[in-house]
Amino acid sequence: MLEGLDPEKIPAHVAIIMDGNGRWAKARRLPRVMGHREGMKSVRAVVETARKIGIKVLTLYAFSKENWQRPQDEVSFLMRLLAEYLQKEVDELHQKDIQIRAIGEIELLPKEVYELLVQAIKKTSQNQGMILNLALSYGGRAEIAHAAREIARACLAGKLKIEEVDEALFASYLYTKDLPDPDLLIRTSGELRLSNFLLYQCAYTELYFTPTLWPDFREKEFLEALKDYQRRERRFGKLSEQLKS
């Protein structure tokens, strides 16, 4: 185990808001797209580290539903970068026993990107080492609204009774229905908000904010976030004394 980490306290599910690519490029007087390309190196480093230390699920906020509103040339570059990642990395991810999944309105992705994503998901579907969960065209409020519509349809069809709708049932209609809620959510670049990411799932998630811009967030910074997480006491509404008894 990597120095300084308690193997008994490794979070099962880590979610990351990868923020700061544009600011990283601007600080170096480079085009914004160069920040996104450099950020891909951080994706590679974090995925490798997560797999190495035994994290079971890693969810990356790769492209939000709101990101479609960005300038078309930037959106097009991000889609090409995603396609490039899926083409170049899927074999290595498969060799490392990593399963690729996606959450969000992925049907909105360009046809080529969508097909590459579906192929990657299918190819790695039996892998058990770790789940790499990509949030693409994703919005937390949209996910909650989608779940509410599906539950309403089930009630109208007589498949569900209103009285049966509780927190657990609602969660079973989310994109993450068969995944544990995140233990730790990391946001880079110094912004202190969730930005519509996993709103329902993060009710009891530990939050870690760092001023480090995403292209500079590599193994060292990831391990610092995990060490900070391990120093915390997760009570879930209970008292410290109850946890010790």
N, C-alpha and C positions, 0 to 999 in steps of 0.2 A: 504493500500500500504506500502511496505517496506520502512523504514526510509531513507530519503535522495533521493528518486527517485520521479521524476515528472511523475504522471500517464498520463499526456498529451503528454509526449515525449518518451514513450516506443517504441523501434524499432519494426516494424512489422516482420522483418526477420533478424535473427542473424545467421551467419555462423561461424563455429569454425574449425581451423586446430589444432587438438589435438596432440601436439608434446612434446616429452621429456620423454616418458615412459622408453626407454632404458637407458638414462642418469640417471634417478631417481633410477633405479635398480643398475646401475654401482656404483653410489655414496654410495650405501649401501652394496656393494659387494654381490649382489643378481643376479640370472639369469635374463636376459632381459625379459623373459616371466612373471616374477613377477611384473615388471613395467607395462606390459599390463593389468594384472589382477587388479592391484591397480587402473589403469586408468579407469576401468569399474565403480569404485565407483564414480569417478568424473563425468562420463557420467550420472549416476543415479542422482547425486546432481544437475547437470546443467539442466537436463530435468525437474526435479521437480520444480526448481526455475523458469525456463522459463514459465512453465505452470501456476505457482502461480501468476506471475506478469503480465500475459496477452500477452506474445509474441505469435504471430500467427504462425510463421514458424521458426524452428530451424534446420539448416542443419549442420551435423557433417561429417567431412572428416575422415571416418572410415578406408578406405583401398584404396590407390591409385593404378592406373594401374601399376605404376612403382614398387609398393611394391611386385609384383609377382617375382621380381628379388632377393628378400631377400633369405637367407638360407631356404631350404625346411622345416626344422624342425620348424622354427619360423613362416613361412607362415601357416603350418599345425596347429600350436597352435592358431594363430589368427583366423583361420577358426573355430576351435573348440570353441573358446571364443565367436565368433559371434553366433554360433549355440546355445550355452548356454544362451546367452543374450536373443535371440529370444524365447527360450523355457521358461525361467524363468520370463521374464519381460512383455511379450505380454499381459497377463491377466490384470496386474496392469495398463499398459498403456491404455488398452481398457476401464477399469473402470474409468480412469481419462479423458476419451473422447479425447484421443490422437490418431491421424491417422498416421500410419506408411507408409512412401513412400521410394523409393530408386531411385537413379540416378547412371548411369554408365553402364558398360558392365556386368550386373549381370549374364548373361548367362555363364560367365566364372567361376562363383563360383562352388564349389563342389556340386554335386547333392543334398545331404542332406541339405546343407546350403541354396541352392537356393529354395528348396521346403519349408523349414521353413519360409524363407523370403516371398515367395508368399502367404503362408497361413496367415502370420501376416498382410500383406498388405490387403488381402481379408477380414480378420476378423475385421479390424479397418477402413475399407474404408468409412464408413458412419459417423465416428466421426468428430466433428466440433470444439472441444476445442482448439486444436493445431495440427500442422503438424510436425512430427519428420521425417526429410528427411535425409536418410543415403546415403552418397556418397561411393559407393562400386565398386571396380575395375574401378575407375573413373579417367579420365584425362581431363583437360580443353581443350587442343588442339585436343584431339580425339573427344570430343563433338562437337567442332566447325567444324572439318572435316566431321563428321557424318551429321551435319545439312547442310553443303555445298553439300554433295552428294545427300541428299534427295531433296534439292531445284533443283539441276541439273536434277535429274530424273523427277521431276514435270514439269520442263521446256521442257525437251525432249518429254514428254508425251503430251504436249500441255495444261497441267492443269494450268500452270503459264506462264506469259510473263516476260522476263528479266527485263523490265521496272518496274515491280511490286515489284521487290526485293529491299526492303529498310530495315532499322534497325529493325523496328517493325516486319516485316514479317520474317526476319532472326531469331529473338528471338523466334518466334512461332514454330520454328523447333528445339529448344534446349530442353534438358531434363526437364528444369524448365519452360516450356512454360506457365503454368497456375499459376506460383508463382511470387510474386513481387521480384525484385532484392534485394539482401541483403542490409540492411541499415548499418549494422555493421559486420565487419569480425574481429574475434579475433584469434591471433596465440600465443600459449604458447611456452615456452622454450627459448625465446630470439632470435630466428631466424627471420630475417627481409626479408622475401620473401613470395610469394604467392604459390610457389610449384605447379604450374599447376592446381590451384583450382578456378573454377568459373571465368575464365579469362574474358569472355564476360560480365557476369552479374555484375562484380565488378567495372565497369567503374567509378561509382560515389559513391562507398561504402566507408564508414569511416573505417580506418584500426587502429587496436589496437594491439600492440605488448607488451607482458609481459615476463619477465625472469622466471616467475613461471613455473615449469615443470607440465605437464598435471596431473599427479597423485596428485599434491598438489593444483590443481585448483578446488575449491569447491564454495559454495554459496557466501562466502565473496569476493573472487577474481572476481567472475562473476559480482557481484553487483558493484564492483569498476570499471570494464570495462564499465558497463552501465552508471554509473555516469559520467565517462569521456566522453562518447558519448553524453550525454545530455548537456555537457558544450560547445559542438561544434556548429558552425553555418554552416548549409548545404546550399550552395548557388547555386549549379548546374549551374555554369557559370554566374550567375547574380551578381549584386552588393548588398552589405548589405542594402543600401537605398531602393533598389527595393523590397526587401523582407519585409521591414517595411511599405511600402506604401499600 
